[in-house]
Amino acid sequence: MAMTKADIVEEVFKKLGFSKSQASEIVETVFETMKETLERGEKLKISGFGNFVPRDKKTRIGRNPKTGEAIEISARRVVTFKASPVLKARMNA
């Protein structure tokens, strides 16, 4: 089972006492700020949680696993996540 954005809004609503519309706006604002930061190519560090780092991948040659045919995988930007030691410790407690 996965936690969705709606689940996060529900938790903010329950724990902080905002209305559901205010909780939704807060969550949307946080995620929008995160997206804008990563779009600009900046690293996003959330203390006690982890780091999101945008990375450029170069064009490379891959293989179709079914046919073995060589194909070109285009250049693209990806986001990597590295959990903080605090998060790792909580997950493995």
Secondary structure, DSSP 4 states (H G I P E B T S, - for coil): ----HHHHHHHHHHHH---HHHHHHHHHHHHHHHHHHHHTT--EEETTTEEEEEEEE--EEEE-TTT--EEEEPPEEEEEEEE-HHHHHHHT-
